[in-house]
Amino acid sequence: MSAPAAKVSKKELNSNHDGQQEAIEHIDEVQNEIDRLNEQASEEILKVEQKYNKLRQPFFQKRSELIAKIPNFWVTTFVNHPQVSALLGEEDEEALHYLTRVEVTEFEDIKSGYRIDFYFDENPYFENKVLSKEFHLNESGDPSSKSTEIKWKSGKDLTKRSSQTQNKASRKRQHEEPESFFTWFTDHSDAGADELGEVIKDDIWPNPLQYYLVPDMDDEEGEGEEDDDDDEEEEGLEDIDEEGDEDEGEEDEDDDEGEEGEVKENLAKPKKITFEEITMLF
């Protein structure tokens, strides 16, 4: 039989409870110190970020001047970006060919928001020279956004055209074209989770060149497939040559064994393979 469990007195229980309570209070005090340091760190990091934001501005300006010398830089960058390209319809791409400059400006205190400006040449779609969207965070932490009203030219409203196209397509097939990229300017439903704005600000804007220079994967894959086909063709031809050599060797042996002046009808002969038969191997 096992030994009976030791009885714990009420006094000991109270003592343990008091000890745990005291430990919890000390943990809370230490946690408050950690939180205080985290808050202090955030304030100092914010000051450093504000400092370097100002230092980066001349370089952003210089980069924009250089980008302006490259035709279709921004539309190519957006098309090459996996998340943005998923939002682009064919007519969106056509309109973005007139996009000459993109600028992201974080507000002075940074944490209150930012603005994205799109500069366009004269184009057949809308009258605006600049389309902007701003994101704000008020003192209570509530996000909001506002944007330029797009002044569409007659019959050129891509947001309405996209909607009409989708309604017709949905009746005929399940696959639907994406909503127009330009609906983003009118969508203020969830400013705190605006993925496109965050992608442009945090991913594309810091280094757009990396997306402009993305290689054409289709071309690379095509070249790789051609190389594989060439290798397979060479291997197939080698196999054919080897089979031919073996057949010739067998024919010579049969000639040696046959009687002089006699020709055997069952003599093995090398089979001639046409070009069409060779291609059938691949």
GUZANU-850002 format. One record per residue (C-alpha): x, y, z; chain; residue number from 0. Coordinates in Angstrom, 1 decimal, padded with zeros to 4 digits. Example, Ala and Ser with C-alpha at 12.3 -4.5 7.8 and 13.67 -1.06 7.14 Angstrom:
2
+--------+--------+--------+-------+-----+
|     px |     py |     pz | chain |   n |
+--------+--------+--------+-------+-----+
|  012.3 | -004.5 |  007.8 |     A |   0 |
|  013.7 | -001.1 |  007.1 |     A |   1 |
+--------+--------+--------+-------+-----+
This chain:
282
+--------+--------+--------+-------+-----+
|     px |     py |     pz | chain |   n |
+--------+--------+--------+-------+-----+
|  000.0 |  000.0 |  000.0 |     A |   0 |
|  001.2 |  003.5 | -000.8 |     A |   1 |
|  001.9 |  005.9 |  002.0 |     A |   2 |
| -001.0 |  008.2 |  002.9 |     A |   3 |
| -000.8 |  011.8 |  001.4 |     A |   4 |
|  000.6 |  014.3 |  003.8 |     A |   5 |
| -002.1 |  016.7 |  005.1 |     A |   6 |
| -001.5 |  020.4 |  004.3 |     A |   7 |
| -002.7 |  022.7 |  007.0 |     A |   8 |
| -004.8 |  025.8 |  006.2 |     A |   9 |
| -002.0 |  027.9 |  007.5 |     A |  10 |
|  000.4 |  026.4 |  004.9 |     A |  11 |
| -002.2 |  026.9 |  002.1 |     A |  12 |
| -002.6 |  030.6 |  003.0 |     A |  13 |
|  001.2 |  031.0 |  003.1 |     A |  14 |
|  001.6 |  029.5 | -000.4 |     A |  15 |
| -001.2 |  031.7 | -001.7 |     A |  16 |
|  000.4 |  034.8 | -000.2 |     A |  17 |
|  003.8 |  033.9 | -001.7 |     A |  18 |
|  002.2 |  033.4 | -005.2 |     A |  19 |
|  000.3 |  036.7 | -004.9 |     A |  20 |
|  003.5 |  038.5 | -004.0 |     A |  21 |
|  005.4 |  037.0 | -007.0 |     A |  22 |
|  002.6 |  038.1 | -009.3 |     A |  23 |
|  002.8 |  041.6 | -008.0 |     A |  24 |
|  006.6 |  041.7 | -008.6 |     A |  25 |
|  006.1 |  040.3 | -012.1 |     A |  26 |
|  003.6 |  043.0 | -012.9 |     A |  27 |
|  006.1 |  045.7 | -011.7 |     A |  28 |
|  008.8 |  044.2 | -013.9 |     A |  29 |
|  006.4 |  044.0 | -016.8 |     A |  30 |
|  005.6 |  047.7 | -016.4 |     A |  31 |
|  009.3 |  048.6 | -016.6 |     A |  32 |
|  009.6 |  046.5 | -019.8 |     A |  33 |
|  006.6 |  048.3 | -021.3 |     A |  34 |
|  008.1 |  051.7 | -020.3 |     A |  35 |
|  011.3 |  050.8 | -022.1 |     A |  36 |
|  009.5 |  049.6 | -025.2 |     A |  37 |
|  007.6 |  052.8 | -025.4 |     A |  38 |
|  010.8 |  054.8 | -025.0 |     A |  39 |
|  012.4 |  052.7 | -027.7 |     A |  40 |
|  009.5 |  053.3 | -030.1 |     A |  41 |
|  009.8 |  057.1 | -029.6 |     A |  42 |
|  013.5 |  057.0 | -030.3 |     A |  43 |
|  013.1 |  054.8 | -033.3 |     A |  44 |
|  010.5 |  057.2 | -034.6 |     A |  45 |
|  012.9 |  060.1 | -034.3 |     A |  46 |
|  015.6 |  058.2 | -036.1 |     A |  47 |
|  013.1 |  057.3 | -038.9 |     A |  48 |
|  012.1 |  060.9 | -039.3 |     A |  49 |
|  015.7 |  062.0 | -039.5 |     A |  50 |
|  016.5 |  059.5 | -042.3 |     A |  51 |
|  013.3 |  060.2 | -044.1 |     A |  52 |
|  014.5 |  063.7 | -044.6 |     A |  53 |
|  018.0 |  062.5 | -045.7 |     A |  54 |
|  016.5 |  060.1 | -048.3 |     A |  55 |
|  014.4 |  062.8 | -050.0 |     A |  56 |
|  017.1 |  064.2 | -052.3 |     A |  57 |
|  017.9 |  060.6 | -053.5 |     A |  58 |
|  014.3 |  059.9 | -054.1 |     A |  59 |
|  014.1 |  063.1 | -056.2 |     A |  60 |
|  017.2 |  062.1 | -058.2 |     A |  61 |
|  015.8 |  058.6 | -058.8 |     A |  62 |
|  012.6 |  060.0 | -060.1 |     A |  63 |
|  014.4 |  062.2 | -062.6 |     A |  64 |
|  016.4 |  059.2 | -063.9 |     A |  65 |
|  013.3 |  057.0 | -064.0 |     A |  66 |
|  011.6 |  059.7 | -066.2 |     A |  67 |
|  014.2 |  058.9 | -068.9 |     A |  68 |
|  013.0 |  055.3 | -069.2 |     A |  69 |
|  009.7 |  054.8 | -071.2 |     A |  70 |
|  007.0 |  052.7 | -069.5 |     A |  71 |
|  009.1 |  052.2 | -066.3 |     A |  72 |
|  006.2 |  052.3 | -063.9 |     A |  73 |
|  003.7 |  050.2 | -065.9 |     A |  74 |
|  006.4 |  047.6 | -066.4 |     A |  75 |
|  007.2 |  047.6 | -062.7 |     A |  76 |
|  003.5 |  047.1 | -061.7 |     A |  77 |
|  003.0 |  044.4 | -064.3 |     A |  78 |
|  006.1 |  042.5 | -063.0 |     A |  79 |
|  004.9 |  042.7 | -059.4 |     A |  80 |
|  003.0 |  039.5 | -058.5 |     A |  81 |
|  000.4 |  041.2 | -056.2 |     A |  82 |
| -000.2 |  044.3 | -058.3 |     A |  83 |
| -000.3 |  042.5 | -061.6 |     A |  84 |
| -003.3 |  040.4 | -060.3 |     A |  85 |
| -005.3 |  043.7 | -060.1 |     A |  86 |
| -004.6 |  044.8 | -063.6 |     A |  87 |
| -006.9 |  044.3 | -066.5 |     A |  88 |
| -005.8 |  044.9 | -070.1 |     A |  89 |
| -007.3 |  048.4 | -070.2 |     A |  90 |
| -005.7 |  049.2 | -066.9 |     A |  91 |
| -002.3 |  048.5 | -068.4 |     A |  92 |
| -003.1 |  050.7 | -071.4 |     A |  93 |
| -004.0 |  053.6 | -069.1 |     A |  94 |
| -000.9 |  053.0 | -067.0 |     A |  95 |
|  001.3 |  053.4 | -070.0 |     A |  96 |
|  000.7 |  057.2 | -069.5 |     A |  97 |
|  002.0 |  057.0 | -065.9 |     A |  98 |
|  005.2 |  059.0 | -065.7 |     A |  99 |
|  006.0 |  059.3 | -062.0 |     A | 100 |
|  005.0 |  057.7 | -058.7 |     A | 101 |
|  005.8 |  059.4 | -055.3 |     A | 102 |
|  005.2 |  058.1 | -051.8 |     A | 103 |
|  005.3 |  060.8 | -049.1 |     A | 104 |
|  005.1 |  059.9 | -045.4 |     A | 105 |
|  003.7 |  062.6 | -043.2 |     A | 106 |
|  006.1 |  064.4 | -041.0 |     A | 107 |
|  005.4 |  062.5 | -037.8 |     A | 108 |
|  005.2 |  059.3 | -039.9 |     A | 109 |
|  002.8 |  057.4 | -037.7 |     A | 110 |
| -000.1 |  059.6 | -038.8 |     A | 111 |
| -000.1 |  058.3 | -042.4 |     A | 112 |
|  001.2 |  058.7 | -045.9 |     A | 113 |
|  000.2 |  059.8 | -049.4 |     A | 114 |
|  000.8 |  058.1 | -052.8 |     A | 115 |
|  000.8 |  060.4 | -055.9 |     A | 116 |
|  000.5 |  059.1 | -059.5 |     A | 117 |
|  001.5 |  061.6 | -062.3 |     A | 118 |
|  000.1 |  061.0 | -065.8 |     A | 119 |
|  000.7 |  062.5 | -069.2 |     A | 120 |
| -002.3 |  063.6 | -071.3 |     A | 121 |
| -004.3 |  060.4 | -072.0 |     A | 122 |
| -007.6 |  059.3 | -073.5 |     A | 123 |
| -009.0 |  058.0 | -070.2 |     A | 124 |
| -009.2 |  060.9 | -067.7 |     A | 125 |
| -008.5 |  064.6 | -067.4 |     A | 126 |
| -006.5 |  064.5 | -064.2 |     A | 127 |
| -002.7 |  065.1 | -064.3 |     A | 128 |
| -002.3 |  063.7 | -060.8 |     A | 129 |
| -004.2 |  061.0 | -058.9 |     A | 130 |
| -003.5 |  060.8 | -055.2 |     A | 131 |
| -004.7 |  058.6 | -052.3 |     A | 132 |
| -004.0 |  059.5 | -048.6 |     A | 133 |
| -004.1 |  057.3 | -045.5 |     A | 134 |
| -004.6 |  058.8 | -042.1 |     A | 135 |
| -004.5 |  057.6 | -038.6 |     A | 136 |
| -006.1 |  059.9 | -036.0 |     A | 137 |
| -005.1 |  060.3 | -032.4 |     A | 138 |
| -007.4 |  057.5 | -031.3 |     A | 139 |
| -005.8 |  055.1 | -033.8 |     A | 140 |
| -008.8 |  054.9 | -036.2 |     A | 141 |
| -007.6 |  054.7 | -039.9 |     A | 142 |
| -009.2 |  056.6 | -042.8 |     A | 143 |
| -008.4 |  057.4 | -046.4 |     A | 144 |
| -009.3 |  059.8 | -049.1 |     A | 145 |
| -008.4 |  060.2 | -052.7 |     A | 146 |
| -008.7 |  062.3 | -055.9 |     A | 147 |
| -011.9 |  062.1 | -057.8 |     A | 148 |
| -011.1 |  060.8 | -061.2 |     A | 149 |
| -012.5 |  062.9 | -064.0 |     A | 150 |
| -013.2 |  060.3 | -066.6 |     A | 151 |
| -013.6 |  061.2 | -070.2 |     A | 152 |
| -016.8 |  060.3 | -072.0 |     A | 153 |
| -017.2 |  056.5 | -072.2 |     A | 154 |
| -013.8 |  055.9 | -070.7 |     A | 155 |
| -014.6 |  055.1 | -067.1 |     A | 156 |
| -012.7 |  051.9 | -066.5 |     A | 157 |
| -014.3 |  051.2 | -063.2 |     A | 158 |
| -017.8 |  051.0 | -064.8 |     A | 159 |
| -016.6 |  049.2 | -067.8 |     A | 160 |
| -015.0 |  046.6 | -065.6 |     A | 161 |
| -018.2 |  046.1 | -063.7 |     A | 162 |
| -020.2 |  045.6 | -066.9 |     A | 163 |
| -017.7 |  043.2 | -068.3 |     A | 164 |
| -017.8 |  041.1 | -065.1 |     A | 165 |
| -021.6 |  040.9 | -065.1 |     A | 166 |
| -021.6 |  039.6 | -068.7 |     A | 167 |
| -018.8 |  037.2 | -068.1 |     A | 168 |
| -020.3 |  035.8 | -064.9 |     A | 169 |
| -023.3 |  034.6 | -066.9 |     A | 170 |
| -021.1 |  032.8 | -069.5 |     A | 171 |
| -018.1 |  031.6 | -067.5 |     A | 172 |
| -016.9 |  031.3 | -063.9 |     A | 173 |
| -013.6 |  033.0 | -064.5 |     A | 174 |
| -013.9 |  036.8 | -064.2 |     A | 175 |
| -011.5 |  039.6 | -065.0 |     A | 176 |
| -010.1 |  041.5 | -062.0 |     A | 177 |
| -011.8 |  044.7 | -060.9 |     A | 178 |
| -010.1 |  047.8 | -062.4 |     A | 179 |
| -007.0 |  049.0 | -060.7 |     A | 180 |
| -008.6 |  052.4 | -060.6 |     A | 181 |
| -011.4 |  051.2 | -058.3 |     A | 182 |
| -008.7 |  051.4 | -055.6 |     A | 183 |
| -009.0 |  055.2 | -055.6 |     A | 184 |
| -012.7 |  055.0 | -054.7 |     A | 185 |
| -012.5 |  052.2 | -052.2 |     A | 186 |
| -012.3 |  053.5 | -048.6 |     A | 187 |
| -014.1 |  050.6 | -046.9 |     A | 188 |
| -011.0 |  049.4 | -045.0 |     A | 189 |
| -008.3 |  051.9 | -044.9 |     A | 190 |
| -006.5 |  050.0 | -042.1 |     A | 191 |
| -006.0 |  047.0 | -044.3 |     A | 192 |
| -005.3 |  048.5 | -047.7 |     A | 193 |
| -003.0 |  045.9 | -049.2 |     A | 194 |
| -002.2 |  047.8 | -052.4 |     A | 195 |
| -001.3 |  051.0 | -050.6 |     A | 196 |
|  001.0 |  049.0 | -048.2 |     A | 197 |
|  002.6 |  047.1 | -051.1 |     A | 198 |
|  003.4 |  050.3 | -053.0 |     A | 199 |
|  004.7 |  052.1 | -049.9 |     A | 200 |
|  006.7 |  049.3 | -048.3 |     A | 201 |
|  007.7 |  047.1 | -051.2 |     A | 202 |
|  007.7 |  048.9 | -054.5 |     A | 203 |
|  008.7 |  052.4 | -053.5 |     A | 204 |
|  011.9 |  051.5 | -051.6 |     A | 205 |
|  013.3 |  049.8 | -054.7 |     A | 206 |
|  011.2 |  049.7 | -057.9 |     A | 207 |
|  014.1 |  048.8 | -060.0 |     A | 208 |
|  014.1 |  045.2 | -058.7 |     A | 209 |
|  010.7 |  044.7 | -060.3 |     A | 210 |
|  011.4 |  046.6 | -063.5 |     A | 211 |
|  014.3 |  044.3 | -064.1 |     A | 212 |
|  012.5 |  041.0 | -063.4 |     A | 213 |
|  013.5 |  038.7 | -066.2 |     A | 214 |
|  010.9 |  037.3 | -068.6 |     A | 215 |
|  010.4 |  033.8 | -067.0 |     A | 216 |
|  008.5 |  032.6 | -070.1 |     A | 217 |
|  011.5 |  033.2 | -072.3 |     A | 218 |
|  013.8 |  031.5 | -069.8 |     A | 219 |
|  011.5 |  028.5 | -069.5 |     A | 220 |
|  011.3 |  028.3 | -073.3 |     A | 221 |
|  015.1 |  028.3 | -073.6 |     A | 222 |
|  015.3 |  025.6 | -071.0 |     A | 223 |
|  012.8 |  023.4 | -072.8 |     A | 224 |
|  014.7 |  023.8 | -076.1 |     A | 225 |
|  017.9 |  022.8 | -074.4 |     A | 226 |
|  016.2 |  019.7 | -073.0 |     A | 227 |
|  014.8 |  018.8 | -076.4 |     A | 228 |
|  018.2 |  019.1 | -078.0 |     A | 229 |
|  019.7 |  016.8 | -075.4 |     A | 230 |
|  017.0 |  014.3 | -075.8 |     A | 231 |
|  017.4 |  014.4 | -079.6 |     A | 232 |
|  021.2 |  013.8 | -079.3 |     A | 233 |
|  020.6 |  010.9 | -077.0 |     A | 234 |
|  018.0 |  009.4 | -079.3 |     A | 235 |
|  020.4 |  009.6 | -082.3 |     A | 236 |
|  023.2 |  008.0 | -080.3 |     A | 237 |
|  020.9 |  005.1 | -079.4 |     A | 238 |
|  020.0 |  004.7 | -083.1 |     A | 239 |
|  023.7 |  004.7 | -084.1 |     A | 240 |
|  024.5 |  002.1 | -081.5 |     A | 241 |
|  021.7 | -000.2 | -082.7 |     A | 242 |
|  022.9 |  000.2 | -086.2 |     A | 243 |
|  026.4 | -000.8 | -085.3 |     A | 244 |
|  025.2 | -003.9 | -083.5 |     A | 245 |
|  023.1 | -005.0 | -086.5 |     A | 246 |
|  026.1 | -004.5 | -088.8 |     A | 247 |
|  028.3 | -006.7 | -086.5 |     A | 248 |
|  025.7 | -009.5 | -086.5 |     A | 249 |
|  025.5 | -009.3 | -090.3 |     A | 250 |
|  029.3 | -009.7 | -090.7 |     A | 251 |
|  029.3 | -012.8 | -088.4 |     A | 252 |
|  026.5 | -014.4 | -090.5 |     A | 253 |
|  028.5 | -013.9 | -093.7 |     A | 254 |
|  031.6 | -015.6 | -092.2 |     A | 255 |
|  029.6 | -018.6 | -091.1 |     A | 256 |
|  027.8 | -019.0 | -094.4 |     A | 257 |
|  029.2 | -021.2 | -097.2 |     A | 258 |
|  031.2 | -019.5 | -100.0 |     A | 259 |
|  029.0 | -018.2 | -102.8 |     A | 260 |
|  025.8 | -018.7 | -100.8 |     A | 261 |
|  023.5 | -015.9 | -099.7 |     A | 262 |
|  021.3 | -016.6 | -096.8 |     A | 263 |
|  017.8 | -015.2 | -097.0 |     A | 264 |
|  017.5 | -014.8 | -093.2 |     A | 265 |
|  020.6 | -012.6 | -093.1 |     A | 266 |
|  020.0 | -009.8 | -090.6 |     A | 267 |
|  020.0 | -006.4 | -092.3 |     A | 268 |
|  020.2 | -003.0 | -090.6 |     A | 269 |
|  016.9 | -001.2 | -090.7 |     A | 270 |
|  016.8 |  002.2 | -092.3 |     A | 271 |
|  015.1 |  004.9 | -090.1 |     A | 272 |
|  013.6 |  007.9 | -091.8 |     A | 273 |
|  013.6 |  011.4 | -090.4 |     A | 274 |
|  009.9 |  011.1 | -089.6 |     A | 275 |
|  010.5 |  008.0 | -087.5 |     A | 276 |
|  013.3 |  009.8 | -085.6 |     A | 277 |
|  011.1 |  012.6 | -084.7 |     A | 278 |
|  008.4 |  010.2 | -083.6 |     A | 279 |
|  010.8 |  009.0 | -080.9 |     A | 280 |
|  010.6 |  012.4 | -079.1 |     A | 281 |
+--------+--------+--------+-------+-----+
